[in-house]
Amino acid sequence: MTNKFKIINDPVHGFINIPHEILFDVIEHPYFQRLRRISQTGLLNLIFPGATHTRFHHALGAMHLMFTALETLKLKGVAISKDEEKAAMLAILLHDVGHGPFSHALENMLMDDWHHEKLSLLLMNKMNEEFNGELSVAIEMFQGKYHRKFFNQLISSQLDVDRLDYLKRDSFYTGVVEGNVNTQRIISMMNVAKDELVIDAKGIYSIENFLTARMFMYWQVYFHKTAAIAEFLLVKILARAKFLVSTGKKLPASENLSYFLFRNEFEKATQEDINRFTELDDNDIIQAIKFWAKNDDIILSYFCKCIIQRKFPKTIISSKPFDNEFINDKIQKTEAKFGKGSGAELVDQISRDLLPYNSKEQPIYLLQKNGDIVSLDHSENQILSSFINQLNTKYILSFPREI
C-alpha cells in the first residue's frame, strides 16, 4: 500500500500537500511526469541563467494555490464539496499537460495549429478513461461547462491561480523582483458573489500591483528582445528542418521528432500522434539543434549555432515598425556576406503585443462592503487600471552580427 498523501517541498510556496489520492495518481502518470522535461520558460535561461524550472514545478504550484483559494472561499461561507475541491485541483494540475517542448511557439510547428489547451483536453480525456471517469468534473471545469462559474475563473481568467503561480515562480527563478506578486494577500481577498469570482474591495491595490507586475514581467522577461528572438529562432529552425525534409534531405533527429518533421496533416490526432507527442520533450529539440548546427545547409546551421553557442543575431527594439529602407539595407549586407537568398531568411522583424488588463473580456470585479459589485476600471479607488487597459506593441529587428 503506497502512502499517497505526500508533501512536496517547493522553493516558492514552501510545503505543498497532496490531499486526495487521485491527485497523486495523476502526478505519477507518464503524461504528467513528462512535464519534468519541459522547461517552464523556454530558452529564457540563456538570458536569465536561473530560469531552469519546469512545467512540472509550475503545475504543482498552481494546484497548491487552488487548494489555498478554495480554503479561503470556504472560510467566507462559500459551499464547496470535497468532489468540487478535488475536481478543481485536478483541472489546474492538468491545465498544461498538453504543452509541447519549450515554448508555445513550437506547438503549431509540430502539430499544425494544435494549441496546447486542445492537446491538454485530449490528454485529459484519455486519462479520464484510464481513471474510470474520475476526471469528468475536472474536465467540465476546465472547459467552463461546470454550472458554478467561479471554478472556471480560478482556472482561467485574468486573475487565475495559473497566473498567480507563474508570475511568482518566474520572478523567483529569473531574479526579476518586479514580478514578485503577493499571492497570499490576493488569495485572501478572493470571494464569490452571484457565482462569479470577485475580490473584496479593500484588495484593490494588491490587484493593481498584480496587473502591473505582470506587465513588467512581460516586457522585462517574456518579451525581452533576446528572449523573443531566441523563441523565434526555435520556430525558424523547425520550419527550416521541415522544409529540408520535404525536399528529401535527411536530417538526424530522435525517432519522435523525425515523425513530426515528416508529418503534415493533423485534422484529427491519431493514437500514434498522441503516443509520439507525449514522448517528446525539450531533450529531443536540443539534441536535434546540436546535430543540425553542423549541417551543410547554411541557414539551418546558422540558426542552430545561434542557440547552442548563444551567439544570437543582433537585435534592435523600437515602439514603431522599422523603415523598409533600413531593413533592405540589412538584407543586402546579409546577402553579400552569406550568399544570395540568405537575406530573407536571416533578417526578421517581429512584434510583441501586450494588453496588461482587458476590461472587456472577463474583467476583474470588486465586492463592495454594501454587497455591490463594481468592475476594477470603474472603481473610484483605482489608480492604474484605466492606464493599463491599452494595447502596447514593440517591434524587434534581428540580423546577423557579422554584417
N, C-alpha and C positions, 0 to 999 in steps of 0.2 A: 504493500500500500504506500503510494507516494504521498508525501505531505505537499499539497498544492497551495497552501496558504503561505506563500513565500513573502519575504521582504527584500526589496531591491534598494541598494544604496545609490542614489543619484546625486551627482555633484551639484545640480542646480536646485532641486527641490528637497534634498535630504532623503529620508526613508519613504519608499513607495510601497504600499501594501497591495496585495492581490487578494481582494475579499471574496471572490467567487471562483469555484473550481474551474468553470468553463473558461474563464479568462486565462488561467494557467495553461489549459489545454490548447487554446488558440495561440498563445505566445510560443508554445513548443512546436507548433505546426511548421513544416518546412517553408510554406509561403511566407510566414511571418519571420522566421529565422533568417530568410534571405535579406531582410532589411538591415541586418548587421553589416552586410557587404555593400550597402548603398549609402553613399555619403548624403548627409542632410543638405549640404550647401555646395554640391558640385565641385568645381575646381577652386572654390574660394580660398582653400588653404595655400594656394600659390600666391595669394595676396596677404591673407591673414593666417600665418602658419599654425595658429591654434585651432583653426576651424576644421577639425578632422572628425567631428561627431557624426553619428549615423541616423538614418530614418528610424532605426530600432529604438535608439535613445529617445527620439522625439515622440514616437508613438506612446511609449511608456509614460513619458512626462505629461502628455495630453490626457491620457487615461487617469492619471493621478489628479490632475486639475479638474477633470469631470467629476470625480468622486468628491472632491472638496466642494465644488459648486453645488452638487446635489445635497450634500450635508447642510450647507448654508441655507438652501431653499427649504429644506425640511424644518430647520430651526425657525424659519419665518412662517411656518404653518402651511407650506405647500405640500399637498399629499402626493408622495412618490412611493410606489410599491417596490418591493425587492426586485420583482421582474423588470420593472421600468429602469431601476438603477443598473441592473445587470446589462440590459439591452443598450442603454446609453453609453456605458463604459465599453461594451463590445464594439459599438458603432464607431466611437472615436479611436479605439485601439486599431481598428482596421481601415481607418479613412485613407491611409496611404499605402495599403498593401499592394496596390497595382502600380506602384511607382517603378518606372524603368531606371536603368543605370543613370547616374549623375543627375542631370537637371531635367526640368520639364521639357527643355528644348529637344531632347533626343526622342521623346515619346513618339512624336509624329514621324520621325525618320524611320523608326523601327516598325511601327505598326500603322503606318499611314494616317493619321488623324485619330488614332485611338487615345483619347485623353485619359490620364491616369485614373480619373474618377470612374470612367466607364469600365476600365480594367479592374479597378477595386471592386466594383459592383459584381462583375463577372466572377472574380475570385471568391467574393463573399458568398455568392450563390453556390459555388462549387463546395466551399467549406460547410455551408449550411446542410448540404446533402450528407456530408460525412458526419456532421454532428446531429443528425436526425431532427433538423428543424429548430435547433436551439438558437439560431441566429436570426430567425424570422422577424422578430420585433425590432432587432437592431437594424436590419436591412430597411424596414419601414421607416425608422427614424432617420437613417442615413439619406433616404430618398425624399424626406419631407412629407411622407404619406401618413405618418402617425397622427392620430387625432388631436394630440396635445402639441401645439406648435412650438412651444419653448424648447422642447427636446432637440428639435432640428436646429433651432437658433444657437443652442450651445455647441452643436457640431459644426454648423456652417452659417456664419453671419459676419457682420463687421466687428463683432465682439465675441468671437467664439473661443473655446479653450484651445483650439488648434493654434490660433494666432498668439494667444497668451503664452503658450509654451514656446513656439519657435522664436518669438522675439526675445524672450528672456534667455533662452538657450543659445541662440546665435550671438546675442550680445555678450554672453558669458564666454563663449569659446573664441569669438573674434577679438574680445577685449575692447570692443567699441561700447563705452559706457552709456552713450546717448540712447541706446536701445533698451536699457535696463528698465523694464516696467515692473511696477509693484503689483504682481499677480494676486497676492493675498488680499491686499486692500480692495482691488477691483472685484474679486470674487465675493468678498464680504459685503459688497454693496449690491450684489445681484438680487433680483426679486422677480416675482411673476405677477402680472396684472392682466386680466382678460385673456389669459392663456398666452400672453406674449412675454418674452424675456425683457425685463426693464432694469433700470439702475436707480437705486434710491437717489433722490435729487442731490443729497449732500456729497455724493461721489463724483460730481460733475468734473472736478479738476483732475481727479485720477484718470477719468476717461479722456479728457483733453490731452493729458500727459501721454496716455497710451497712444492716441492717434498721432501726436507729433513724434513720439519715439519711433513709431512705425515708419513715418515719413523720413526721419533721419536715417534709419536703418536701410531703407530702400536706396536713398541717394548715396549714402556713405559706404554701404556694404554690397547689397544685391545688385545695384546699378552702378557701382564703382566702374570707371571706364575700363580698367584692365579686367575686372571680373566679367563685365558684359562681353568683352572681346574674347575672353577665354571660352565662355559658353558658346559664343557664336562660332568659334573655331571648331568646336566639337561637332556642331551641325554640318559645317563645311567639310570636315574630314569624312563623316559618314556619307554625305551626299556625293563627294568625290569617289569614295570607295564603291558606292552603289553604281555610280556611272561607269567606272572602270570595269567592274564585274560584268555589267550589262554589255560591254564591248568585247567580252571574252577573256579579259585579263585575270590571271589567277592571283589572289591576294591571300597571304597566310592569315588565318584567324581561327578562334576557337570554333568548335562544331556548331554551337548555338548561335554565335554571331554570324557565321557564314550563312546559316539558314535564313537569317533576316536580311542579309545583303542580297540574296538571290530572290527573296520573296517580295512580290509587289501588290498582290491582290488581298485585301483584308476586309471584304464585305462583311463576312461573319468569321469570327475567330474559330479555327478548328481545334480539336483536342490537342493536336500536335503543336499548334501555335502557342497554346496555353502552357503546355509542358515545357516547351523551349523557353518561352518568355520567363517562366518562374525559375529557370535555372540560370538566367542571365543576370550579371551584376557588374559593378564597376571594374572588376578584375578583367573581364573579357575585353572591355573597351581599352583599358590601359595596356594590356598585353598586345592588342592589335596596333595601337599607336606606336608602341616600341618597335614592332616589326616594320610597320609602314614608314617609319622615319628613315629607313634605309632603302626605300623603294626608288625605282628609277623614274617614276612619274614625279616631275619636279614640283608640281602643285601639291600633291599629296604629301610628299616628304617634307616640303616647306612647312605646311600646317602642323604636321606631327612633331617636327623638331621644335616648333614654337612652344608646344606644350611640354614635351619631355625635357627639353633643355631650359625651359622657362625663358625663352628668348622671344618675347611677344612682339608683334608688329608695333610700330609707333602709333599712338592714339592721340587725337585732339578732341576735346569735348566743347560743345557750343550750345547755346539756347536756341539757335535758329539753324535751318539747313545750310549746308556748305554750298558755296558758289560752284556752279558747274565747271567754270574755267579752272578753278583751283583743283577740283577733282580730276579733270582731264590732264592737267599738268602732272599729277601724281601717277596717273595711268601711263602716260608716255614715258616717264622716267623709269617706271617699273618694267615696261616692255623693253626699254633699252638695256636694262640690267638682266632681266630674266627671260627675254625672248618674246616673240610675237604671241599675242593671245593671253599672256600672263596677267596683263593689267586688269582685265575684267574679273579675274579670279582673285587677285591679291589685294585689290583696293576696294574697300567697302565702306558705305555709310549706313550705320544702323541707328535706330532711335529707341528711346525708352520713355514710356508714358507713365505717369503716376497721378491718380486721383486719391489723395490721402483719406478723404471722407466723402462717401457718396450719400448725399442727403435724400436721394430719390429711392435707391434700392436698399431695402432692409435698413432703414435708419435706426439709430440708437435712441431709445425712449427713456425719459426720466420720470420717475414716480414722485410726485409732489406730496408733501405732508397731508394735504387735504384729499388725496386719492386721485387727483387729476394726473393725466399722462401728457407730457409735452415732448416733442422731438428735440434732440440736442441743439440743433441750429436755431431753434425758436426759443430756447431758454434765455431769460433775461440775464442769467448769471454767466453765460458762456463768454469766453474771452477770445478763443481762437477758431471755434468751429466754423464761423462764417468765412474765415480766410482759407481754410484748408479744404473747402469743397470745390476747388478749382483744379482743372486738369493742367498738369505741368509736363512739358516734353523737353528732353535733352537729346542732342544729336552727337553721335560719335563717328569720327572718320578714322579708319585704320589703313595703314600702308606699310610696306616693308621698311625696316630700319635702314636697309642697305642703300636706299635711294637718297 
